[in-house]
Amino acid sequence: MSMFGTLVDSLATSFTLRSGVERGYLFRARYRVKNVIGWSDYSPIGYILSAVKPSIPPQPIIVKASATNIAISILPSEDNGGTIITSY
């Protein structure tokens, strides 16, 4: 994993990283700011998971049905979006 930084001497209040981002990776980020007195200390490290919503799972399959019960099989999503799916 590479480490890199960007120095922007402006009044920008946001930054978007547009390259080198792949789903499923956990990124560490920190920042500091500059005013007329000088640079601040670095912020605490924040963690950002590059993920999106998982795909919709396939339609459930009826395994067994009776007058009072039904058993279904829930299949997993084909695309987890870059992170572990914890519940359905």
N, C-alpha and C positions, 0 to 999 in steps of 0.2 A: 504494500500500500504506500502510495507516495504522499509526501507532506508538501504542502504548498501554501502560499499566502498571497494576498492581494493588498496593496497599499493604494488607497484612494484618498487623495487630499481634496475633499469636497464636502459639501453639506448634505450628501446623500444619507438617507435614513434607512435604506434597504440595499441588499445585494443579492443577486440571483446567480447561482453557479449553473452554467449552461452546458458544460462539457465534463466528461469524466464521471458522470453520475450513472450508476447502474442499479437496477432494482435489487433489493435484498441486502444492501450494504448499510452498515451503521457508520455514520460520519461523526467526527468530533468537530466542534466549532467553538471559537472564542473570538472576541473582538476587543478593540480599545478605541478610544475617541480622542480627538485633538481639539483644543480650543486655543485662545490667545496665550494661555499660560503654558501649554505644552500637552504632551501625551498623557492619558490616564494609564493606570495599570490595566492588565488584561482582565477580561471578565472571567468568571468561572467557566469551565468547559461545559458545553451543552451537547447533547447527543441527538442526532437527527437520523431517523430510519427512512431510507428511500424506498417507499412502498406506495401502492395504490390499492383501491378496493379490489378484493378478489372477484373473479367472474362468478356469475350466477351458477349454482350447482345444477346438475341435470335434474329432470323431473323425478320424484321418488317412484320407486317400483313397489307395487303391491305384492307382498310375499305370500300372505295368507289372510283370508277374511272369513268371518262367520257373522251370525246375526248380532253378536255382542262385542266382537273384537276385530281389530284389523292390525296386521303387522306389515310394516313398510321397511324398505331398505333405502337409506339416504346415501347417495354416492357423493364423493368429494368433488369440489370444484376442480376444473381442469387447470386453472391458473390461480395460484395463491396470492398473486399481486406483489410478491417479494417478501412475504413474511408468513409465519406459521398461522394457520387457521385454528382458532382455539375453541370455537363452538359453532353449531348450526342451529 
